[in-house]
């Protein structure tokens, strides 16, 4: 069960980072709240802190 949860979390991270890259390439992004709202439109609910870590990677 723990392995399944870990794999799902990793897939979500990869998917989230893919959408972040796509949003940044296609739109003028003013701040991380804009990114949060765009991710939410794609069904990806996360926090500003998570987005900040994703952007550093």
C-alpha distance matrix in Angstrom:
0.0 3.8 5.5 5.2 6.4 8.7 10.1 10.8 12.5 14.5 15.6 16.7 18.6 20.2 21.2 22.5 24.5 25.9 27.2 28.6 30.6 31.8 32.9 34.7 36.5 37.6 38.5 40.5 38.0 39.6 36.7 33.0 33.3 34.5 31.4 29.2 31.1 31.0 27.2 27.0 29.2 26.6 23.8 22.4 22.5 22.5 24.9 28.0 26.6 23.8 26.5 28.7 26.2 25.6 29.4 29.8 27.6
3.8 0.0 3.8 5.4 5.1 6.1 8.6 9.9 10.6 12.3 14.3 15.3 16.5 18.4 19.9 20.9 22.5 24.3 25.8 26.7 28.7 30.3 31.4 32.8 34.7 36.1 36.9 38.6 36.0 37.5 34.5 30.7 31.3 32.7 29.6 27.5 29.8 29.7 25.9 26.0 28.5 26.0 23.4 21.4 21.3 20.8 22.7 25.6 23.9 21.2 24.0 25.9 23.2 22.9 26.7 26.8 24.6
5.5 3.8 0.0 3.8 5.4 5.0 6.2 8.6 9.9 10.6 12.3 14.2 15.3 16.5 18.2 19.7 21.1 22.5 24.4 25.5 27.1 28.7 30.1 31.6 33.1 34.7 35.8 37.7 35.3 37.1 34.3 30.7 31.5 32.6 29.2 27.5 29.8 29.3 25.5 26.0 28.3 25.4 23.2 21.2 21.7 21.2 23.4 26.1 24.4 21.3 23.8 25.7 22.8 22.0 25.7 25.8 23.2
5.2 5.4 3.8 0.0 3.8 5.4 5.2 6.2 8.6 9.9 10.6 12.3 14.3 15.4 16.4 18.1 20.0 21.0 22.5 24.2 25.9 27.0 28.4 30.3 31.7 32.9 34.1 36.2 33.9 35.9 33.2 29.6 30.1 31.0 27.7 25.9 27.8 27.2 23.4 23.6 25.6 22.6 20.4 18.8 19.6 19.7 22.4 25.3 24.1 20.9 23.1 25.5 22.9 21.8 25.5 26.2 23.7
6.4 5.1 5.4 3.8 0.0 3.8 5.5 5.1 6.2 8.7 9.9 10.5 12.3 14.3 15.2 16.2 18.3 19.9 21.0 22.3 24.4 25.7 26.7 28.4 30.3 31.5 32.2 34.1 31.6 33.2 30.4 26.7 27.1 28.2 25.1 23.0 25.1 24.9 21.1 21.2 23.5 20.9 18.4 16.5 16.7 16.5 19.0 22.0 20.8 17.7 20.3 22.6 20.2 19.4 23.2 23.9 21.8
8.7 6.1 5.0 5.4 3.8 0.0 3.8 5.5 5.1 6.2 8.6 9.9 10.6 12.4 14.2 15.2 16.5 18.4 20.0 20.9 22.6 24.4 25.6 26.9 28.7 30.3 31.2 33.0 30.4 32.1 29.3 25.6 26.6 27.7 24.3 22.7 25.2 24.7 20.9 21.7 24.1 21.4 19.4 16.9 17.3 16.5 18.6 21.1 19.5 16.3 18.8 20.7 17.9 17.2 20.9 21.2 18.9
10.1 8.6 6.2 5.2 5.5 3.8 0.0 3.8 5.4 5.1 6.1 8.6 9.8 10.5 12.1 14.0 15.3 16.4 18.4 19.8 21.2 22.6 24.2 25.8 27.1 28.6 29.9 32.0 29.8 31.9 29.4 25.9 26.9 27.5 24.0 22.7 24.9 23.9 20.2 21.2 23.1 20.0 18.3 16.3 17.4 17.1 19.7 22.2 21.0 17.4 19.2 21.5 18.9 17.3 20.9 21.6 18.8
10.8 9.9 8.6 6.2 5.1 5.5 3.8 0.0 3.8 5.4 5.1 6.1 8.6 9.9 10.4 12.0 14.2 15.2 16.4 18.1 20.0 21.0 22.3 24.2 25.8 26.8 27.9 30.1 27.8 29.9 27.4 23.9 24.5 25.0 21.6 20.0 21.9 21.1 17.3 17.9 19.8 16.8 14.8 13.0 14.2 14.4 17.4 20.2 19.5 16.0 17.7 20.4 18.3 16.6 20.2 21.5 19.2
12.5 10.6 9.9 8.6 6.2 5.1 5.4 3.8 0.0 3.8 5.5 5.1 6.2 8.7 9.8 10.3 12.2 14.1 15.3 16.2 18.3 19.9 20.8 22.3 24.3 25.6 26.4 28.1 25.6 27.4 24.7 21.0 21.8 22.7 19.4 17.7 20.1 19.6 15.8 16.6 19.1 16.5 14.6 11.9 12.5 11.8 14.3 16.9 15.9 12.4 14.5 17.0 14.7 13.5 17.2 18.2 16.2
14.5 12.3 10.6 9.9 8.7 6.2 5.1 5.4 3.8 0.0 3.8 5.3 5.0 6.2 8.5 9.7 10.5 12.2 14.3 15.1 16.6 18.4 19.9 21.1 22.6 24.4 25.5 27.4 25.1 27.1 24.7 21.2 22.6 23.1 19.5 18.6 21.1 20.1 16.4 18.0 20.1 17.2 16.1 13.3 14.5 13.6 15.9 17.9 16.7 13.0 14.5 16.7 14.1 12.3 15.8 16.6 14.0
15.6 14.3 12.3 10.6 9.9 8.6 6.1 5.1 5.5 3.8 0.0 3.8 5.4 5.1 6.0 8.4 9.9 10.5 12.3 14.1 15.4 16.5 18.3 20.0 21.2 22.5 24.0 26.2 24.3 26.7 24.6 21.3 22.4 22.4 18.8 18.0 20.0 18.5 14.9 16.5 18.0 14.7 13.8 11.7 13.8 13.8 16.7 18.8 18.3 14.5 15.3 18.0 16.0 13.5 16.7 18.2 15.6
16.7 15.3 14.2 12.3 10.5 9.9 8.6 6.1 5.1 5.3 3.8 0.0 3.8 5.5 5.0 5.9 8.5 9.7 10.5 12.0 14.2 15.2 16.2 18.1 19.9 20.9 21.8 23.9 21.7 23.9 21.7 18.3 19.0 19.2 15.7 14.5 16.5 15.4 11.6 13.0 14.9 11.9 10.8 8.2 10.0 10.1 13.2 15.5 15.4 11.7 12.4 15.6 14.1 11.8 15.0 17.0 15.1
18.6 16.5 15.3 14.3 12.3 10.6 9.8 8.6 6.2 5.0 5.4 3.8 0.0 3.8 5.4 5.0 6.1 8.5 9.9 10.3 12.2 14.2 15.2 16.4 18.3 19.9 20.8 22.5 20.1 22.2 19.8 16.4 17.8 18.2 14.6 13.9 16.6 15.4 11.9 14.0 16.2 13.6 13.0 9.8 11.1 9.9 12.2 13.8 13.2 9.4 10.0 12.6 10.7 8.3 11.7 13.3 11.3
20.2 18.4 16.5 15.4 14.3 12.4 10.5 9.9 8.7 6.2 5.1 5.5 3.8 0.0 3.8 5.5 5.2 6.1 8.7 9.8 10.7 12.4 14.3 15.5 16.6 18.4 19.9 22.0 20.2 22.8 20.9 17.9 19.6 19.3 15.5 15.7 17.9 16.0 12.8 15.4 16.9 13.8 14.1 11.4 13.6 13.0 15.3 16.4 16.1 12.4 12.1 14.6 12.7 9.6 12.3 14.0 11.4
21.2 19.9 18.2 16.4 15.2 14.2 12.1 10.4 9.8 8.5 6.0 5.0 5.4 3.8 0.0 3.8 5.5 5.1 6.3 8.7 10.0 10.7 12.3 14.4 15.5 16.6 18.0 20.5 18.9 21.6 20.0 17.2 18.3 17.6 13.9 13.9 15.5 13.3 10.1 12.6 13.5 10.2 10.8 8.7 11.6 11.9 14.8 16.2 16.7 13.1 12.3 15.5 14.4 11.2 13.5 16.0 14.0
22.5 20.9 19.7 18.1 16.2 15.2 14.0 12.0 10.3 9.7 8.4 5.9 5.0 5.5 3.8 0.0 3.8 5.4 5.2 6.1 8.7 9.9 10.5 12.3 14.3 15.4 16.1 18.1 16.0 18.4 16.5 13.5 14.6 14.2 10.5 10.4 12.5 10.7 7.4 10.2 11.9 9.3 9.8 6.8 9.2 8.8 11.4 12.5 13.2 9.8 8.7 12.0 11.6 8.5 10.7 13.6 12.4
24.5 22.5 21.1 20.0 18.3 16.5 15.3 14.2 12.2 10.5 9.9 8.5 6.1 5.2 5.5 3.8 0.0 3.8 5.4 4.9 6.2 8.6 9.8 10.6 12.3 14.2 15.3 17.1 15.1 17.7 16.0 13.3 15.3 14.8 11.0 11.9 14.4 12.3 9.8 13.1 14.6 12.3 13.4 10.5 12.5 11.4 13.0 13.2 13.5 10.2 8.5 10.9 10.2 6.5 8.1 10.8 9.3
25.9 24.3 22.5 21.0 19.9 18.4 16.4 15.2 14.1 12.2 10.5 9.7 8.5 6.1 5.1 5.4 3.8 0.0 3.8 5.5 5.3 6.3 8.7 10.1 10.8 12.4 14.2 16.7 15.5 18.6 17.6 15.4 17.2 15.8 12.2 13.6 15.2 12.4 10.3 13.7 14.2 11.4 13.3 11.3 14.1 13.9 16.0 16.3 17.0 13.8 11.8 14.4 13.9 10.1 11.1 13.9 12.1
27.2 25.8 24.4 22.5 21.0 20.0 18.4 16.4 15.3 14.3 12.3 10.5 9.9 8.7 6.3 5.2 5.4 3.8 0.0 3.8 5.4 5.0 6.0 8.5 9.8 10.4 11.7 14.3 13.1 16.2 15.4 13.3 14.4 12.7 9.3 10.7 11.8 8.7 7.0 10.5 10.6 8.3 10.7 9.1 12.0 12.3 14.5 14.7 16.3 13.5 11.0 14.0 14.5 11.0 11.6 15.0 14.1
28.6 26.7 25.5 24.2 22.3 20.9 19.8 18.1 16.2 15.1 14.1 12.0 10.3 9.8 8.7 6.1 4.9 5.5 3.8 0.0 3.8 5.4 5.2 6.2 8.6 10.0 10.5 12.3 10.4 13.3 12.2 10.1 12.0 10.6 7.1 9.2 11.0 8.6 7.4 11.2 12.0 10.7 12.8 10.4 12.3 11.6 12.9 12.2 13.7 11.3 8.3 10.8 11.7 8.4 8.2 11.9 11.7
30.6 28.7 27.1 25.9 24.4 22.6 21.2 20.0 18.3 16.6 15.4 14.2 12.2 10.7 10.0 8.7 6.2 5.3 5.4 3.8 0.0 3.8 5.5 5.2 6.1 8.6 10.1 12.1 11.2 14.4 14.0 12.7 15.0 13.3 10.1 12.8 14.3 11.5 10.9 14.7 14.9 13.4 15.9 13.8 16.0 15.3 16.4 15.4 16.5 14.2 11.1 12.8 13.4 9.9 8.9 12.1 11.5
31.8 30.3 28.7 27.0 25.7 24.4 22.6 21.0 19.9 18.4 16.5 15.2 14.2 12.4 10.7 9.9 8.6 6.3 5.0 5.4 3.8 0.0 3.8 5.5 5.2 6.1 8.4 11.3 11.3 14.9 15.1 14.2 15.8 13.3 10.5 13.3 13.8 10.4 10.4 13.9 13.3 11.7 14.8 13.7 16.4 16.5 18.0 17.4 19.1 16.8 13.7 15.8 16.7 13.2 12.4 15.8 15.2
32.9 31.4 30.1 28.4 26.7 25.6 24.2 22.3 20.8 19.9 18.3 16.2 15.2 14.3 12.3 10.5 9.8 8.7 6.0 5.2 5.5 3.8 0.0 3.8 5.5 5.3 5.7 8.4 7.9 11.5 11.9 11.3 12.5 9.6 7.4 10.5 10.7 7.5 8.5 11.9 11.3 10.8 14.0 12.9 15.0 15.1 16.2 15.2 17.5 15.8 12.4 14.6 16.2 13.3 12.1 15.8 16.1
34.7 32.8 31.6 30.3 28.4 26.9 25.8 24.2 22.3 21.1 20.0 18.1 16.4 15.5 14.4 12.3 10.6 10.1 8.5 6.2 5.2 5.5 3.8 0.0 3.8 5.6 5.6 6.9 6.4 9.9 10.5 10.5 12.7 10.2 8.2 11.9 12.8 10.2 11.3 14.8 14.7 14.4 17.2 15.6 17.3 16.6 17.0 15.3 17.1 15.9 12.2 13.4 15.2 12.5 10.4 13.8 14.5
36.5 34.7 33.1 31.7 30.3 28.7 27.1 25.8 24.3 22.6 21.2 19.9 18.3 16.6 15.5 14.3 12.3 10.8 9.8 8.6 6.1 5.2 5.5 3.8 0.0 3.8 6.0 8.1 9.2 12.8 14.0 14.3 16.4 13.6 11.8 15.3 15.8 12.8 13.9 17.4 16.7 16.0 19.2 18.0 20.1 19.8 20.5 19.0 20.7 19.1 15.6 16.7 18.2 15.2 13.1 16.1 16.3
37.6 36.1 34.7 32.9 31.5 30.3 28.6 26.8 25.6 24.4 22.5 20.9 19.9 18.4 16.6 15.4 14.2 12.4 10.4 10.0 8.6 6.1 5.3 5.6 3.8 0.0 3.8 7.2 9.1 12.8 14.5 15.1 16.3 12.9 11.8 15.2 14.8 11.5 13.4 16.4 15.0 14.8 18.3 17.8 20.0 20.3 21.3 20.0 22.3 20.8 17.2 18.9 20.6 17.6 15.9 19.2 19.5
38.5 36.9 35.8 34.1 32.2 31.2 29.9 27.9 26.4 25.5 24.0 21.8 20.8 19.9 18.0 16.1 15.3 14.2 11.7 10.5 10.1 8.4 5.7 5.6 6.0 3.8 0.0 3.8 5.9 9.4 11.5 12.7 13.6 10.1 9.9 13.4 12.7 10.1 12.7 15.4 14.2 14.9 18.2 17.6 19.3 19.4 19.9 18.2 20.9 20.0 16.3 17.7 20.1 17.6 15.6 19.0 20.0
40.5 38.6 37.7 36.2 34.1 33.0 32.0 30.1 28.1 27.4 26.2 23.9 22.5 22.0 20.5 18.1 17.1 16.7 14.3 12.3 12.1 11.3 8.4 6.9 8.1 7.2 3.8 0.0 3.8 6.5 9.4 11.6 12.7 9.5 10.2 13.8 13.4 11.7 14.5 17.0 16.4 17.5 20.5 19.6 20.6 20.2 20.0 17.8 20.4 20.2 16.4 17.2 20.0 18.1 15.6 18.7 20.4
38.0 36.0 35.3 33.9 31.6 30.4 29.8 27.8 25.6 25.1 24.3 21.7 20.1 20.2 18.9 16.0 15.1 15.5 13.1 10.4 11.2 11.3 7.9 6.4 9.2 9.1 5.9 3.8 0.0 3.8 5.8 7.8 9.2 6.4 7.2 10.7 11.0 10.0 12.4 14.9 15.0 16.3 18.7 17.3 17.9 17.1 16.5 14.1 16.7 16.8 13.1 13.7 16.8 15.3 12.9 16.1 18.0
39.6 37.5 37.1 35.9 33.2 32.1 31.9 29.9 27.4 27.1 26.7 23.9 22.2 22.8 21.6 18.4 17.7 18.6 16.2 13.3 14.4 14.9 11.5 9.9 12.8 12.8 9.4 6.5 3.8 0.0 3.8 7.2 8.3 6.7 8.7 11.5 11.9 12.1 14.5 16.4 17.0 18.8 20.8 19.2 19.1 17.9 16.6 13.6 16.3 17.2 13.8 13.8 17.3 16.6 14.1 16.8 19.4
36.7 34.5 34.3 33.2 30.4 29.3 29.4 27.4 24.7 24.7 24.6 21.7 19.8 20.9 20.0 16.5 16.0 17.6 15.4 12.2 14.0 15.1 11.9 10.5 14.0 14.5 11.5 9.4 5.8 3.8 0.0 3.8 5.5 5.5 6.9 9.1 10.4 11.3 13.0 14.8 16.2 17.8 19.2 17.2 16.5 14.9 13.1 10.0 12.6 13.8 10.7 10.6 14.2 14.0 11.9 14.5 17.3
33.0 30.7 30.7 29.6 26.7 25.6 25.9 23.9 21.0 21.2 21.3 18.3 16.4 17.9 17.2 13.5 13.3 15.4 13.3 10.1 12.7 14.2 11.3 10.5 14.3 15.1 12.7 11.6 7.8 7.2 3.8 0.0 3.8 5.3 4.9 6.2 8.7 9.8 10.5 12.3 14.4 15.6 16.5 14.1 13.2 11.2 9.5 6.5 9.3 10.2 7.2 7.7 11.3 11.1 9.8 12.7 15.2
33.3 31.3 31.5 30.1 27.1 26.6 26.9 24.5 21.8 22.6 22.4 19.0 17.8 19.6 18.3 14.6 15.3 17.2 14.4 12.0 15.0 15.8 12.5 12.7 16.4 16.3 13.6 12.7 9.2 8.3 5.5 3.8 0.0 3.8 5.3 4.9 6.3 8.6 9.8 10.5 12.6 14.6 15.2 13.4 12.0 10.8 9.2 7.1 10.7 11.7 9.4 10.7 14.1 13.9 13.2 16.2 18.5
34.5 32.7 32.6 31.0 28.2 27.7 27.5 25.0 22.7 23.1 22.4 19.2 18.2 19.3 17.6 14.2 14.8 15.8 12.7 10.6 13.3 13.3 9.6 10.2 13.6 12.9 10.1 9.5 6.4 6.7 5.5 5.3 3.8 0.0 3.8 5.4 5.2 6.3 8.7 9.9 10.9 13.0 14.5 13.2 12.8 12.4 11.8 10.1 13.6 13.9 10.9 12.5 15.8 14.8 13.7 17.1 19.0
31.4 29.6 29.2 27.7 25.1 24.3 24.0 21.6 19.4 19.5 18.8 15.7 14.6 15.5 13.9 10.5 11.0 12.2 9.3 7.1 10.1 10.5 7.4 8.2 11.8 11.8 9.9 10.2 7.2 8.7 6.9 4.9 5.3 3.8 0.0 3.8 5.4 5.1 6.1 8.5 9.9 11.0 12.5 10.6 10.8 10.1 10.0 8.7 11.8 11.1 7.9 10.2 13.0 11.4 10.8 14.4 15.8
29.2 27.5 27.5 25.9 23.0 22.7 22.7 20.0 17.7 18.6 18.0 14.5 13.9 15.7 13.9 10.4 11.9 13.6 10.7 9.2 12.8 13.3 10.5 11.9 15.3 15.2 13.4 13.8 10.7 11.5 9.1 6.2 4.9 5.4 3.8 0.0 3.8 5.5 5.2 6.2 8.8 10.2 10.5 8.5 7.6 7.1 7.2 6.9 10.4 9.8 7.7 10.6 13.1 12.0 12.4 15.7 17.1
31.1 29.8 29.8 27.8 25.1 25.2 24.9 21.9 20.1 21.1 20.0 16.5 16.6 17.9 15.5 12.5 14.4 15.2 11.8 11.0 14.3 13.8 10.7 12.8 15.8 14.8 12.7 13.4 11.0 11.9 10.4 8.7 6.3 5.2 5.4 3.8 0.0 3.8 5.5 5.0 6.4 9.0 9.9 9.2 8.8 9.7 10.4 10.4 14.0 13.5 11.4 14.2 16.8 15.5 15.7 19.2 20.4
31.0 29.7 29.3 27.2 24.9 24.7 23.9 21.1 19.6 20.1 18.5 15.4 15.4 16.0 13.3 10.7 12.3 12.4 8.7 8.6 11.5 10.4 7.5 10.2 12.8 11.5 10.1 11.7 10.0 12.1 11.3 9.8 8.6 6.3 5.1 5.5 3.8 0.0 3.8 5.4 5.2 6.9 9.1 8.7 9.8 10.9 12.3 12.3 15.5 14.3 11.7 14.7 17.0 14.9 14.9 18.6 19.4
27.2 25.9 25.5 23.4 21.1 20.9 20.2 17.3 15.8 16.4 14.9 11.6 11.9 12.8 10.1 7.4 9.8 10.3 7.0 7.4 10.9 10.4 8.5 11.3 13.9 13.4 12.7 14.5 12.4 14.5 13.0 10.5 9.8 8.7 6.1 5.2 5.5 3.8 0.0 3.8 5.3 5.2 6.5 5.1 6.7 8.0 10.2 11.1 13.8 11.9 9.9 13.4 14.9 12.7 13.6 17.2 17.5
27.0 26.0 26.0 23.6 21.2 21.7 21.2 17.9 16.6 18.0 16.5 13.0 14.0 15.4 12.6 10.2 13.1 13.7 10.5 11.2 14.7 13.9 11.9 14.8 17.4 16.4 15.4 17.0 14.9 16.4 14.8 12.3 10.5 9.9 8.5 6.2 5.0 5.4 3.8 0.0 3.8 5.3 4.9 4.9 5.3 7.9 10.4 12.0 14.9 13.4 12.1 15.7 17.3 15.6 16.8 20.2 20.6
29.2 28.5 28.3 25.6 23.5 24.1 23.1 19.8 19.1 20.1 18.0 14.9 16.2 16.9 13.5 11.9 14.6 14.2 10.6 12.0 14.9 13.3 11.3 14.7 16.7 15.0 14.2 16.4 15.0 17.0 16.2 14.4 12.6 10.9 9.9 8.8 6.4 5.2 5.3 3.8 0.0 3.8 5.5 7.3 8.9 11.7 14.1 15.3 18.4 16.8 15.0 18.5 20.2 18.0 18.9 22.5 22.7
26.6 26.0 25.4 22.6 20.9 21.4 20.0 16.8 16.5 17.2 14.7 11.9 13.6 13.8 10.2 9.3 12.3 11.4 8.3 10.7 13.4 11.7 10.8 14.4 16.0 14.8 14.9 17.5 16.3 18.8 17.8 15.6 14.6 13.0 11.0 10.2 9.0 6.9 5.2 5.3 3.8 0.0 3.8 5.6 8.6 11.4 14.4 16.0 18.5 16.1 14.6 18.3 19.3 16.7 18.0 21.5 21.1
23.8 23.4 23.2 20.4 18.4 19.4 18.3 14.8 14.6 16.1 13.8 10.8 13.0 14.1 10.8 9.8 13.4 13.3 10.7 12.8 15.9 14.8 14.0 17.2 19.2 18.3 18.2 20.5 18.7 20.8 19.2 16.5 15.2 14.5 12.5 10.5 9.9 9.1 6.5 4.9 5.5 3.8 0.0 3.8 6.2 9.7 13.1 15.4 17.7 15.3 14.7 18.5 19.2 17.1 19.0 22.2 21.8
22.4 21.4 21.2 18.8 16.5 16.9 16.3 13.0 11.9 13.3 11.7 8.2 9.8 11.4 8.7 6.8 10.5 11.3 9.1 10.4 13.8 13.7 12.9 15.6 18.0 17.8 17.6 19.6 17.3 19.2 17.2 14.1 13.4 13.2 10.6 8.5 9.2 8.7 5.1 4.9 7.3 5.6 3.8 0.0 3.8 6.4 9.9 12.3 14.2 11.6 11.2 15.0 15.5 13.5 15.7 18.7 18.3
22.5 21.3 21.7 19.6 16.7 17.3 17.4 14.2 12.5 14.5 13.8 10.0 11.1 13.6 11.6 9.2 12.5 14.1 12.0 12.3 16.0 16.4 15.0 17.3 20.1 20.0 19.3 20.6 17.9 19.1 16.5 13.2 12.0 12.8 10.8 7.6 8.8 9.8 6.7 5.3 8.9 8.6 6.2 3.8 0.0 3.8 7.2 10.1 12.1 10.2 10.5 14.1 14.9 13.8 16.0 18.8 18.9
22.5 20.8 21.2 19.7 16.5 16.5 17.1 14.4 11.8 13.6 13.8 10.1 9.9 13.0 11.9 8.8 11.4 13.9 12.3 11.6 15.3 16.5 15.1 16.6 19.8 20.3 19.4 20.2 17.1 17.9 14.9 11.2 10.8 12.4 10.1 7.1 9.7 10.9 8.0 7.9 11.7 11.4 9.7 6.4 3.8 0.0 3.8 7.0 8.4 6.6 7.5 10.7 11.5 11.0 13.3 15.7 16.2
24.9 22.7 23.4 22.4 19.0 18.6 19.7 17.4 14.3 15.9 16.7 13.2 12.2 15.3 14.8 11.4 13.0 16.0 14.5 12.9 16.4 18.0 16.2 17.0 20.5 21.3 19.9 20.0 16.5 16.6 13.1 9.5 9.2 11.8 10.0 7.2 10.4 12.3 10.2 10.4 14.1 14.4 13.1 9.9 7.2 3.8 0.0 3.8 5.3 5.3 6.5 8.7 10.1 10.7 12.5 14.6 15.9
28.0 25.6 26.1 25.3 22.0 21.1 22.2 20.2 16.9 17.9 18.8 15.5 13.8 16.4 16.2 12.5 13.2 16.3 14.7 12.2 15.4 17.4 15.2 15.3 19.0 20.0 18.2 17.8 14.1 13.6 10.0 6.5 7.1 10.1 8.7 6.9 10.4 12.3 11.1 12.0 15.3 16.0 15.4 12.3 10.1 7.0 3.8 0.0 3.8 5.4 5.1 6.1 8.7 9.8 10.5 12.5 14.6
26.6 23.9 24.4 24.1 20.8 19.5 21.0 19.5 15.9 16.7 18.3 15.4 13.2 16.1 16.7 13.2 13.5 17.0 16.3 13.7 16.5 19.1 17.5 17.1 20.7 22.3 20.9 20.4 16.7 16.3 12.6 9.3 10.7 13.6 11.8 10.4 14.0 15.5 13.8 14.9 18.4 18.5 17.7 14.2 12.1 8.4 5.3 3.8 0.0 3.8 5.4 5.0 6.4 8.7 10.0 10.9 12.8
23.8 21.2 21.3 20.9 17.7 16.3 17.4 16.0 12.4 13.0 14.5 11.7 9.4 12.4 13.1 9.8 10.2 13.8 13.5 11.3 14.2 16.8 15.8 15.9 19.1 20.8 20.0 20.2 16.8 17.2 13.8 10.2 11.7 13.9 11.1 9.8 13.5 14.3 11.9 13.4 16.8 16.1 15.3 11.6 10.2 6.6 5.3 5.4 3.8 0.0 3.8 5.3 5.1 6.2 8.6 10.0 10.9
26.5 24.0 23.8 23.1 20.3 18.8 19.2 17.7 14.5 14.5 15.3 12.4 10.0 12.1 12.3 8.7 8.5 11.8 11.0 8.3 11.1 13.7 12.4 12.2 15.6 17.2 16.3 16.4 13.1 13.8 10.7 7.2 9.4 10.9 7.9 7.7 11.4 11.7 9.9 12.1 15.0 14.6 14.7 11.2 10.5 7.5 6.5 5.1 5.4 3.8 0.0 3.8 5.4 5.0 6.1 8.7 10.0
28.7 25.9 25.7 25.5 22.6 20.7 21.5 20.4 17.0 16.7 18.0 15.6 12.6 14.6 15.5 12.0 10.9 14.4 14.0 10.8 12.8 15.8 14.6 13.4 16.7 18.9 17.7 17.2 13.7 13.8 10.6 7.7 10.7 12.5 10.2 10.6 14.2 14.7 13.4 15.7 18.5 18.3 18.5 15.0 14.1 10.7 8.7 6.1 5.0 5.3 3.8 0.0 3.8 5.5 5.2 6.5 9.0
26.2 23.2 22.8 22.9 20.2 17.9 18.9 18.3 14.7 14.1 16.0 14.1 10.7 12.7 14.4 11.6 10.2 13.9 14.5 11.7 13.4 16.7 16.2 15.2 18.2 20.6 20.1 20.0 16.8 17.3 14.2 11.3 14.1 15.8 13.0 13.1 16.8 17.0 14.9 17.3 20.2 19.3 19.2 15.5 14.9 11.5 10.1 8.7 6.4 5.1 5.4 3.8 0.0 3.8 5.4 5.2 6.6
25.6 22.9 22.0 21.8 19.4 17.2 17.3 16.6 13.5 12.3 13.5 11.8 8.3 9.6 11.2 8.5 6.5 10.1 11.0 8.4 9.9 13.2 13.3 12.5 15.2 17.6 17.6 18.1 15.3 16.6 14.0 11.1 13.9 14.8 11.4 12.0 15.5 14.9 12.7 15.6 18.0 16.7 17.1 13.5 13.8 11.0 10.7 9.8 8.7 6.2 5.0 5.5 3.8 0.0 3.8 5.4 5.3
29.4 26.7 25.7 25.5 23.2 20.9 20.9 20.2 17.2 15.8 16.7 15.0 11.7 12.3 13.5 10.7 8.1 11.1 11.6 8.2 8.9 12.4 12.1 10.4 13.1 15.9 15.6 15.6 12.9 14.1 11.9 9.8 13.2 13.7 10.8 12.4 15.7 14.9 13.6 16.8 18.9 18.0 19.0 15.7 16.0 13.3 12.5 10.5 10.0 8.6 6.1 5.2 5.4 3.8 0.0 3.8 5.5
29.8 26.8 25.8 26.2 23.9 21.2 21.6 21.5 18.2 16.6 18.2 17.0 13.3 14.0 16.0 13.6 10.8 13.9 15.0 11.9 12.1 15.8 15.8 13.8 16.1 19.2 19.0 18.7 16.1 16.8 14.5 12.7 16.2 17.1 14.4 15.7 19.2 18.6 17.2 20.2 22.5 21.5 22.2 18.7 18.8 15.7 14.6 12.5 10.9 10.0 8.7 6.5 5.2 5.4 3.8 0.0 3.8
27.6 24.6 23.2 23.7 21.8 18.9 18.8 19.2 16.2 14.0 15.6 15.1 11.3 11.4 14.0 12.4 9.3 12.1 14.1 11.7 11.5 15.2 16.1 14.5 16.3 19.5 20.0 20.4 18.0 19.4 17.3 15.2 18.5 19.0 15.8 17.1 20.4 19.4 17.5 20.6 22.7 21.1 21.8 18.3 18.9 16.2 15.9 14.6 12.8 10.9 10.0 9.0 6.6 5.3 5.5 3.8 0.0
